[in-house]
Every structure is written in C-alpha cells, then in structure tokens.
Amino acid sequence: MTDTVFLLLMTIILAVFLSIAGNRWIDRLYAASPAILSFPHDIARRSFLRHKGLAFLLGVLFSLTALRHPAMIPLQLYFLFAFEYLLLLYTFTDFEQQVIFDNMLLPFALLGGIYTTIMDLPVFDHALATAAGGIVFLLFAILTHGGIGGGDIKLIASLGLWLGTDALLSITITGLILGGIAALLLLVTGKKKRNEYFAYGPYFTIVTILLTVY
C-alpha cells in the first residue's frame, strides 16, 4: 500500500468517526438549548442533510486537503483537519438553526491559540486580528440592529487567532460580499424580510474552508 493510499484511507476513517461525533454533539446542543434555536420544532427536517452527508463531505474535504498539501508535517495537517471540521459544523448549525454555539467556538479559539504558538506564527499579528475582527463585527452588529449576530462576532474573532490580519481581512470582505448578495436575493424573492435575522456565518466558514484547501 502506497503512502498516498494509506493517508487517504486514514482520512476517510477519521471523517466517518468525526461525523458521528459531530452529529451527536450538535444534536445534544439542540436538545439542551431549544430556546436559542430559530426553528426548534423543525429540527429533524432541517438536520436531514447533515445526518446523511456530513461523513461524505468530511471525507472529500480531508482527502482534498491531504492531497493538496503533501509536504505538510503531520501535526500541522491534523490541526488543519480540526480547523475544517469545526468550521463545517458551524456551517450546518447556522444554516439549520441560525446559531453558532459558544460551546463549539471555545475549543476552536483554544486550538487557534495553540496552533499559532506551536507553529511559531506571529502572535501579535494574530492577537491583533482577533481583537480588531471582534470589535469591527461588534460595531456591525450594533449598526445592523442584530443583523450580525453574536455567533458571527465570536467566529470572526476566533478566526483571527488562526489566520492573522491579512487572511482574516480577505475572508471577511469576501464573506460579507457573498452574504450580502445572498441576503439581497432573499429579500427580492420575498423569502426574507428586512427585520429578520440572516445567517452570515456560513459565508465566512465556506470561504475559509475553500481558501484553506486551495
């Protein structure tokens, strides 16, 4: 068995294991916090795609990441898998129930700080990205009267720990543009009203995942 085949096999096994753990984690959080869900009576239907497709998506994502970064040291690759895994979970919870749980963001932020330290990345730049991103999105939340939610603020701040200022700036600008286009389309088609919350988080997470892979 070649090294590449072995690596792909391991990523698929990891994807299956993490998909089971991720689905159970999210389901428990939904059950424990129904008051903060946007659609508490529609959990089963809205989570159908996640339950059926998370393992496949993780398998594809991890395999592409491993193939695109063959020279990456194993420790860094594992951190990258964790990074992508948590971002994908946030994508699902925000699409399904318009919420990103603090219990899921905390390990993401901690791993970001550890990653920055272990990989000898510029700590000050990453700390600056965290502070600036959090403050800017807090101002956005105030100006939009809650159009940007608390989960979005914490997500951007946590991403700053992983990415630093330059990468975070590119991702937030791209995510805001794509999210703005999607929100406009929903308003024009009548599927959303001006005073309704719009899930911006997935546009930041998806853009980040794509840039990470490629």
WOKA-V600464 format. One record per residue. RES is the residue in three letters. PSI is psi in whole degrees, 0 to 359 (NA if undefined). D_FIRST is the distance of its C-alpha to the first C-alpha in Angstrom with 2 decimals. Layout:
res->RES psi->PSI d_first->D_FIRST
res->RES psi->PSI d_first->D_FIRST
//
This chain:
res->MET psi->126 d_first->0.00
res->THR psi->162 d_first->3.81
res->ASP psi->322 d_first->6.64
res->THR psi->315 d_first->8.29
res->VAL psi->318 d_first->6.42
res->PHE psi->317 d_first->6.44
res->LEU psi->317 d_first->9.95
res->LEU psi->322 d_first->11.04
res->LEU psi->317 d_first->10.32
res->MET psi->322 d_first->12.31
res->THR psi->323 d_first->14.94
res->ILE psi->316 d_first->15.53
res->ILE psi->317 d_first->16.06
res->LEU psi->319 d_first->18.30
res->ALA psi->318 d_first->20.12
res->VAL psi->313 d_first->20.98
res->PHE psi->314 d_first->22.26
res->LEU psi->329 d_first->24.24
res->SER psi->318 d_first->25.69
res->ILE psi->313 d_first->27.12
res->ALA psi->318 d_first->28.52
res->GLY psi->318 d_first->29.88
res->ASN psi->318 d_first->31.64
res->ARG psi->320 d_first->33.24
res->TRP psi->310 d_first->34.32
res->ILE psi->317 d_first->35.99
res->ASP psi->321 d_first->37.61
res->ARG psi->320 d_first->39.09
res->LEU psi->321 d_first->40.46
res->TYR psi->314 d_first->42.01
res->ALA psi->327 d_first->43.62
res->ALA psi->339 d_first->44.92
res->SER psi->56 d_first->46.37
res->PRO psi->335 d_first->47.80
res->ALA psi->335 d_first->50.68
res->ILE psi->1 d_first->48.63
res->LEU psi->144 d_first->46.77
res->SER psi->332 d_first->48.13
res->PHE psi->65 d_first->47.45
res->PRO psi->339 d_first->47.53
res->HIS psi->7 d_first->48.55
res->ASP psi->31 d_first->45.78
res->ILE psi->313 d_first->42.68
res->ALA psi->313 d_first->40.99
res->ARG psi->317 d_first->41.32
res->ARG psi->338 d_first->40.43
res->SER psi->5 d_first->37.27
res->PHE psi->312 d_first->36.00
res->LEU psi->320 d_first->33.63
res->ARG psi->314 d_first->32.17
res->HIS psi->325 d_first->31.55
res->LYS psi->332 d_first->29.94
res->GLY psi->354 d_first->28.05
res->LEU psi->316 d_first->27.15
res->ALA psi->316 d_first->23.66
res->PHE psi->313 d_first->22.91
res->LEU psi->317 d_first->24.51
res->LEU psi->319 d_first->22.70
res->GLY psi->314 d_first->19.28
res->VAL psi->314 d_first->20.25
res->LEU psi->311 d_first->21.90
res->PHE psi->319 d_first->19.20
res->SER psi->315 d_first->16.52
res->LEU psi->318 d_first->19.12
res->THR psi->314 d_first->20.03
res->ALA psi->320 d_first->16.59
res->LEU psi->326 d_first->16.18
res->ARG psi->340 d_first->19.81
res->HIS psi->61 d_first->19.69
res->PRO psi->335 d_first->16.58
res->ALA psi->358 d_first->18.83
res->MET psi->138 d_first->20.29
res->ILE psi->148 d_first->20.25
res->PRO psi->318 d_first->18.65
res->LEU psi->316 d_first->22.19
res->GLN psi->322 d_first->23.52
res->LEU psi->320 d_first->20.72
res->TYR psi->321 d_first->21.51
res->PHE psi->320 d_first->25.15
res->LEU psi->321 d_first->24.54
res->PHE psi->315 d_first->22.86
res->ALA psi->319 d_first->25.93
res->PHE psi->309 d_first->28.20
res->GLU psi->320 d_first->26.92
res->TYR psi->309 d_first->26.81
res->LEU psi->321 d_first->30.42
res->LEU psi->322 d_first->31.64
res->LEU psi->322 d_first->30.32
res->LEU psi->319 d_first->32.11
res->TYR psi->322 d_first->35.27
res->THR psi->315 d_first->35.03
res->PHE psi->314 d_first->35.14
res->THR psi->325 d_first->37.94
res->ASP psi->321 d_first->40.05
res->PHE psi->320 d_first->39.75
res->GLU psi->313 d_first->40.34
res->GLN psi->8 d_first->43.11
res->GLN psi->46 d_first->43.89
res->VAL psi->143 d_first->43.06
res->ILE psi->115 d_first->40.65
res->PHE psi->139 d_first->41.01
res->ASP psi->324 d_first->41.93
res->ASN psi->338 d_first->39.79
res->MET psi->333 d_first->36.72
res->LEU psi->329 d_first->37.92
res->LEU psi->309 d_first->38.64
res->PRO psi->329 d_first->35.06
res->PHE psi->314 d_first->34.15
res->ALA psi->318 d_first->36.99
res->LEU psi->316 d_first->36.19
res->LEU psi->324 d_first->32.55
res->GLY psi->318 d_first->33.92
res->GLY psi->319 d_first->36.25
res->ILE psi->317 d_first->33.63
res->TYR psi->314 d_first->31.23
res->THR psi->320 d_first->34.11
res->THR psi->311 d_first->35.03
res->ILE psi->319 d_first->31.65
res->MET psi->6 d_first->30.69
res->ASP psi->42 d_first->34.17
res->LEU psi->161 d_first->35.24
res->PRO psi->103 d_first->38.98
res->VAL psi->316 d_first->40.28
res->PHE psi->317 d_first->43.68
res->ASP psi->319 d_first->42.37
res->HIS psi->324 d_first->40.15
res->ALA psi->321 d_first->43.06
res->LEU psi->318 d_first->45.35
res->ALA psi->320 d_first->43.05
res->THR psi->311 d_first->43.10
res->ALA psi->312 d_first->46.88
res->ALA psi->316 d_first->47.70
res->GLY psi->316 d_first->45.39
res->GLY psi->317 d_first->46.80
res->ILE psi->315 d_first->50.39
res->VAL psi->317 d_first->50.12
res->PHE psi->335 d_first->48.63
res->LEU psi->319 d_first->51.24
res->LEU psi->320 d_first->53.86
res->PHE psi->317 d_first->52.22
res->ALA psi->320 d_first->52.40
res->ILE psi->315 d_first->56.08
res->LEU psi->327 d_first->56.92
res->THR psi->5 d_first->55.20
res->HIS psi->46 d_first->56.77
res->GLY psi->3 d_first->53.48
res->GLY psi->326 d_first->51.68
res->ILE psi->123 d_first->49.05
res->GLY psi->172 d_first->48.20
res->GLY psi->325 d_first->47.61
res->GLY psi->322 d_first->43.91
res->ASP psi->319 d_first->43.64
res->ILE psi->311 d_first->45.47
res->LYS psi->326 d_first->43.22
res->LEU psi->312 d_first->40.06
res->ILE psi->317 d_first->41.19
res->ALA psi->318 d_first->42.26
res->SER psi->321 d_first->38.90
res->LEU psi->327 d_first->37.07
res->GLY psi->325 d_first->39.27
res->LEU psi->325 d_first->37.75
res->TRP psi->321 d_first->34.29
res->LEU psi->328 d_first->35.29
res->GLY psi->175 d_first->38.53
res->THR psi->313 d_first->41.54
res->ASP psi->309 d_first->40.36
res->ALA psi->320 d_first->37.31
res->LEU psi->320 d_first->39.27
res->LEU psi->316 d_first->42.16
res->SER psi->317 d_first->40.07
res->ILE psi->318 d_first->38.44
res->THR psi->320 d_first->41.77
res->ILE psi->314 d_first->43.60
res->THR psi->316 d_first->41.00
res->GLY psi->319 d_first->40.82
res->LEU psi->321 d_first->44.62
res->ILE psi->311 d_first->45.02
res->LEU psi->317 d_first->42.57
res->GLY psi->321 d_first->43.97
res->GLY psi->319 d_first->47.48
res->ILE psi->315 d_first->46.87
res->ALA psi->317 d_first->45.42
res->ALA psi->320 d_first->48.36
res->LEU psi->317 d_first->50.84
res->LEU psi->320 d_first->49.44
res->LEU psi->323 d_first->49.71
res->LEU psi->316 d_first->53.29
res->VAL psi->321 d_first->54.27
res->THR psi->356 d_first->52.94
res->GLY psi->10 d_first->54.65
res->LYS psi->345 d_first->51.57
res->LYS psi->149 d_first->52.35
res->LYS psi->162 d_first->55.66
res->ARG psi->325 d_first->56.53
res->ASN psi->4 d_first->56.94
res->GLU psi->146 d_first->53.63
res->TYR psi->140 d_first->50.62
res->PHE psi->133 d_first->47.75
res->ALA psi->100 d_first->44.18
res->TYR psi->335 d_first->43.29
res->GLY psi->314 d_first->40.34
res->PRO psi->331 d_first->37.72
res->TYR psi->329 d_first->38.62
res->PHE psi->318 d_first->37.93
res->THR psi->317 d_first->34.67
res->ILE psi->316 d_first->33.26
res->VAL psi->318 d_first->34.32
res->THR psi->315 d_first->32.78
res->ILE psi->314 d_first->29.39
res->LEU psi->317 d_first->29.40
res->LEU psi->327 d_first->30.45
res->THR psi->318 d_first->27.82
res->VAL psi->318 d_first->24.97
res->TYR psi->NA d_first->26.55
//
